[in-house]
């Protein structure tokens, strides 16, 4: 039988993996499968302040912008006549 070896992750690799979990629509399980690592290990890294992504550095904040909004009075609803059936 082949002996299993323990993988060693650098601090930068751990930070990079933890940062990927902040992307919108991405779960920790998906990131864990990508790196073939147990999701519980990533959750352990996320609890450690050394690897936890800093607020505002996640990819979820990357494209957010405030846009001007103008509130206008509701437009009247225009009802359309139902189309006639052709014979």
Secondary structure, DSSP 8 states (H G I E B T S, - for coil): ----------HHHHHHHHHHTTSTT--HHHHHHHHT--HHHHHHHHHSTTTS--TT-SGGGTT------------------------
